[in-house]
Amino acid sequence: MGRVAGRSVRRVGVVVLVAVAVAVVAPALKAEGQARGPGLKKGTEVILKSKEVSVRLGQKVVATGQEYRIYRVDRVADGRAWISAGKLRGWVKPAELLTLDQAIEVATALIERQPTATLHGHRGYLKLRLRDYDGAIADFDEVIRLDPKLAVGYNNRGQARIQKKEYDGALADFDEAIRLDPKLAVAHDGRGTAHLARHEYDAAIADFDAAVKLDPNFAQAYSDRAVAYYAQGENARALPDAEQAVRLDPSSTRAIQSRGAIRDELGDYAGALADFDAAIKLDPAFAVPYGARAWIWATCPVAKYRDGKKAVQSATRGCELGKWKDFNLLHELAAARAEAGDFDAAVKWVTKALELAPEQDASPKRLALLRECLDHYRAKKPFRTEPHPGRSPGGPGGSANPGH
């Protein structure tokens, strides 16, 4: 039961900024943010403070503030920060960066002077990244009011509505974005994501097909199509898309996590565990892979991969990061507790998962699995996934075969 990241539409969707955002915002960031360097730690999301800032790899300039990007801080050493965005990575001085909160402060000051669609779009995007969905929607409303023919305004609002599970409104926004700009690949991807959230898999795949046709280097669209194939049980078709997503964006923890979940389904447990470990290494605060690897350690049909103690430790960490509110993570903790022999705790946590699952868009298949697990734990039996029918024990990666 590997879990593809984004299957419950948790990810922040791909969002397009108004093309001139950097030209308007960057000079002000330099002027108003001069005295402050952000407090940086691994995983912090940042932007370059001005157009003049360069990201360097040795003596080579690999990116500048001329191109608007959100970077992630991977490490800080010797007065420099190593940052990455997809395949782009290099060193900058911490004082040349702004955290997203600082960038919002600058954008707000500029909006107070002279509100524009560009600035509201910029600030809305930053709020979306920080999961302030109501604030993001309010800014995108202003973008649309100020420039009703701007396709990306509708696209961005649709992305925010997905996060609020307002799928009908999101679909309407993506439809309008595509009407205004049929070649806007991210709008096709966004509409596909809304269909995916509603378990409309064929419609979702059609939109993801359109997105990758329009932009063959669109990593997120490949990852999303992999999710849709996975949801349909077509893992042999899902894996090439997941691998392509990782090739295009090797720093995407969600693409790596998704590939691991598909490998789990195909019986490549060693490969799956390697992907989950890699996702955690890239982003230690990403909860999903902690639960995913715990599921293998708890339920794998191949005994050498089972380890109840490790499963409990990893699943507990996932639940802590998920604030004990994610039914999938609680489900995985229940399986870990059962493997460790604590069936009372297993019943407790899978029961809690069943309470939360309906409001978190759990599919009928997932609800049935939860009930099946509950029956096992009440009978004092750990749950085991079934060996994959196309793979025998000792297959690729030294594994046997997955289940569910």
N, C-alpha and C positions, 0 to 999 in steps of 0.2 A: 504494500500500500504506500508506495512512494508518493510524495505530494509535490506536484508541480507548483512552483512559486507563481502566484498570480491567479491560481485557479479559483480562489474566492475573491478575486478582484481587489487584492490588497495593495498592489503596487500603485505608485503614483504614475499615471499614464504619461506618455510622451506628449509634450506640449511644444507648440511653435510660438516663438516670440515674434512680435511685429518686427519686421526686418530692420528698421532704423533705431531700435531700442538702444543699441550701443552708442550710436552717434549722439543721441540726446543725453543719455545717462552718464556715460563714462567720464566726460570732463568734470561733471559735478562731483562724482565720486572722488576724483583726485583732489579737488579743492576742499571738500568738506570732510573727507576722511583722513586727511594728511597726518594728523597727530596720533591716530589710533591704529595699533596693530591688533588683530583679533587674538584672543586666547585660543591657541590651536591645540587640538589633540587628534589622534587617529580617528578617522571617520567623519570629521567636521566637513561640512559642505561650504565652499567658498566661491567667490568670483574674483577676477582680477580687478584691482581698484581703478585702473584707467586704461585708455587705449595704448599708452606708452609702455605698459608693463609687458615684459617678455618672460616666457617660460623657456628655460634653457636646459639642454642636455649636453654637458661639456660646453664647448664654445658655440654650439649650434642652437639657433632660435627655433623652437618647434611650434610655438604658438604665441600670440600676442592678444592684448585686450581689444584689438580690432574685431575679433570674432567672439561673440558672446557665448560663453560656456559656463556651466557649473562644474566645478572640480571637486574632488574629494581629497582630503589630506591623508596621505598614507603613512607619513612619518615626518618628524621634525628633528633635525640634527645639525649641530655646528652653526646655529643661527640661520638655517635655511629650512624651507618646507618642500618636501617631495609631494607633488600633487598629480592627480590623474583624472582624465575624462575619456572613457573608451580607450583607444589605443594611444592617445596623446598623454605624455607624462614627462615630467622634468622638475627642475628646481626653481624656486622663487624665494624672495625674502618675505618673511611673515608680514612685515609692514606694508607690502604691496598687495595684500589680500583684504577682502571684507567677508565676514561671515554673512549668512543670509539675513539674519536679524539686523545687522548693521546696514546692509544694502536696502532693506525695507525702510529703515529710518531715513536714509538719504532720499529714496524715492518719494516718501511721504512729504518731506520738506519741499521737494520740487513740485509735487502735485498741489501743495498749498499755495505755491506761487503762481503756477499756471498749469491747470489740469489738461492732459492730452490723452488720447487713446493709447499712445505709445507707453506713457508712464504708468497708466492704469494696467496695461497689459503686462508690463515688467513687474510691477508690484504684485499683481494677481498671480503670476507664475511663481514668484518667490513664496507667497503665502501657500500656494498649492504644494510646493516642495516641503513646506513646514507643517503640512496637514491642517492648515486653517482653511477649511473648505468653504465655510460661509463667507469669510473675508475674501477669498479668491473669487467666489461667484459675484460678490458685490463689485469687485473691480472689473470683472469681465462684463458685467451688466453695463458698466460705464463705457467700456470699450465699444460695445455694440451701440449704445446710445449715441456716442460721439462719431462713430463710423460704422453705420449699419451694413455696409457692403464689404466689410473686412472679414473674410472667411475664417481667419485664425481666431477671431474673437469668439465665434460660435464654437469652433473646435475646442478652445481652451475651457470654455464654460461647460461643454460636454464632458471633458475630462474631470472637472471638479464634481459634476453631478454624478458621475460614475462612483466616485469615492463616497458619496452620500447615498448610494443605492437608488438614486432617482433615474432609473433606466429609461423610462418613457421620455422624460425631458432630455436626457443625454442623446437618445436616438434622434429626437427632433433637431437638436443642435447640430449633430453630425450630418444629418440630411441637408440642413441649410448650408453648412460649410462646404459640402461636396457640390451642392447646386451652384454656389458662388465660385468654387474653384475645384473642378472635377479632378485635377491633377494633384491635389493636396493629399499626399500619401498618409500623413498622420491622421487625417480625418477618417480615411477608410479603416485604418488600424483601430482608431477609437471606436468607430461604429461596430467593428468586429468584436471588440472587447465588451461592449454593451450587450451584443447578442450572446456572447459567451456567458456572461453573468446570468442571462435568462435561460441558459441551457439550450440555446438555439444554434447548435453546432454547425449545421450546414451553412446557415447564413453568415456565421462568424468566419468560417473558412473562406467563403467567397470574398469577404471583405479583406481578409489577410492576403489572399491571392492577389487582389487588386493592389494592395499596399506594396508588396514586394515586386510586382511588375512595374509599378511607378518608380520605385526606389530599390534596386537590387542590393543595396548596402544597408538597408534598414534593419538593423539587428533585432530591435524589439518586435517587429512584425513577424520575423521568423520564430522568435521565442513564443509569441502569442499563438501562432499557428500550431506550434508544437503542443501547446496547452490544449488547443481544441482537438487535435488528433488524439492526444492522451485521454481526454475526457470521453472520447468515443471508443477507447480501447484499441486504437490503431497505433500501437507503440512503434511498430516497424516504420511507419511513416513519420511519426513524431521525432524519432531520434535524429535523422539527418537535419531537420530544421533546428533542433536544439544545438547540434554540433555547429551548424552554420552561425547561429546566434553567438556562440562562444568565440568562434573564429573572428567574427566581426567586432565583438566587444568583449575581449578576454577579462576585463575588470568587472563585468556584470555578475554580481553575486546571484541574482535571480535566474539568469540564463544558466549558470553553472548548477544551481540548485535544481532547476527544471531538468537538466540533462541527467543529473543523479537520480531523480525520481523515475525517469523513463528507463534508465539502466536497471534500477531496482525491479521495475515491472518486467523487464526482459530477462531477469535472472542474473545479471552481472552485478552481484553484490559488492565485490571488491571495487569495481569501477564506481558504483553508486556511493559507497562510503568515502572513496577518494574525492568525489565531487562535493559531498556534504562537508568534509573536512576543509576543502579548498574554499568553499563559500564562507565558512566560519572564520577561516584565517583572513579572508578579505574584509569581512564585516562581522566582527564578534558580537554585534548587537542585533544581528538578523536572526530572529527566533526560529524560523521554519526548519533550517537544516539540523538544529539540535533535536527536534522532534523526529525528523525523518531518519536520522541515523539511529536514534533510540528505537524506532519501529523495527529496523533490521535486527538490531541487537536483541530485541525482545521476541520477535515473531518469525525469524527466518527459518525456513524448513531445513536448512543445512546447519547442523549443530555447531560446527566450528565458528560460525559467525555470531552465535548467541552469547550474550554476556549480560545477565540481569543487573549486576552492580553498575556497569557502565551505562546501561540503558536508563536506569533510574537517575543517575547523575546528569546525563545529557537532557533527558526529558524534563527534569525539574528546572534546569537552567532555561530551557525553552519556555516553560510556563512562567518563570519569573520575568523573562523579557516580554512575554505576551500579557503580563499583568493578570494571569490566571483567568483570562476572559475569552480565549480562543478555543473553540470546541475541539479542533483538530489536535492542538497541543495537549489538551487534557486527555483526549482519547489515546494519544501516544504514551502519556504518563501512565494511564491505566494499564496498558499492555506491558509496560516496563515493570510496574508493581507486580503484575501477575507472574511475569517471568522470574521475579525475585522471590516469589512465594507469598506475597502479601495480598491475598485475594480480597480481603475486606477493603483495603485501600483501592484496589482495582475496581471493585464494584462502585465505590464512592465516586471515583473520578470519571468512569464511563457514564454513570448516571448523570453527573453534572454536565458532561459533554452532550448527552441527549437532551438536556434541558435547554442548552444554548444553541444547538445545531439548527433548529428551524428558523431562528431569527438571523442566522448567519449564512443563509442561502445554501444549506446543505442539500445535496442531490438525494433523490430517493435511494440510489445505490449506497451512498455514504450512510444514510440513516439505517438501512438494512444491515450494514456492516457493524455499526454501533450496537444494534440489538443482538446481533450474533455474538459479538464479543461479551456483552453483558451475560448472555446465557452461559458462555464458557466460564466466566469468573464466578458466577453463582454456583457452578458445578465444581469449583476449585480446580479448574483446568486453565493453563495458559493458552493463548490463542496462537495458532500457526497459520501462516499464509501457505497457499498451495504451490507446489513446484510448477514452474512454467511448462506447459505441455510441449513446447518446442525445444526444450533444453534439458539435458540430463545433468546430474550432479557432476561437478568438476568441469563445467563448461567454461566459456571465456571468463577471464579474470579469476579463475580458480573457484568459481561459484557454481551453485546449482541453479535453481530457478525460483523466480519470485512468485508472489501471488497477487492478489487483488490489485 
